[in-house]
Amino acid sequence: MRASDRTTLITPGKVYKALGKSADCGGCMPLFLATMRSNPNLEVPMELRNLRCGSTQEKRECKATVKLSTI
């Protein structure tokens, strides 16, 4: 995956798809993610890091709030 596109983000879904497998119950996902995180070949490229504006803990108004009727 990295050889074909240097800037691609390698996700568990892409790996499973490439292997022709699926995560049936998700029980293996913590081990799978830990293995991916420890592999230096699967790191996020430097130019794709910190692309979000502001912090990830910023407070935003919830768009799913109940609106009161004026009727």
N, C-alpha and C positions, 0 to 999 in steps of 0.2 A: 504494500500500500504506500509506504513512504517513498519507495523507489519511483513509483509512477507519478506521484504528486507530492513534492516536498512540503507543501503548506497544508496538506490535508490533516484534519483532526481524526485520529484513530479512536473510534468508540467501540465499546463492547459489541454493540449491534453490528457494526461493520465487520468485526472479527468473526462473530458467529455466522454472518451471512457468507463470508469468504470461505468458511469451513463447511458450509451447507448444514449447519446445526442450529439449534435454538435452545434458549434457556427455559426449559419446561417449568420448573418450580421456582427458580431464582435462588435456590439454596447454595449454589456454587458461586453466586455473584460476588460476595465479599472476598473470597479467595482470588477469584478472577481479577477483580479490580485491584487488589493488593499486588498481584503479580504484574499487572499492567503498569501500575504506578512505580514499581521498583525497577522496571526495564528502561534504561536510558534511551533506547531506540524509539520508545513510544511517548516521549516527552512532547509537550506542546511547543511548537517552534517559537523562538523569541519574538518574532514579528507579530505573532498572533496572541501574545499575552497582554493582559491589562487593557483590553479594547473597550471595556465598559466605561461610561462616563460616571464620575462620582464613585462612591463606595457601594458595595453590594448590600449594606445594611441601611441604606437610605429609607426614610419614611415617606411612603406615598399613600394617598387617600385610596381606600378600597373602592373599586368600581362596582362591587357587588352589594353595596349598601341598599337598604330598603328606602325607597322614596315615599314620603308621606303624601297622600292624596290631598288636594285642595278642594275637593268636592264637599 
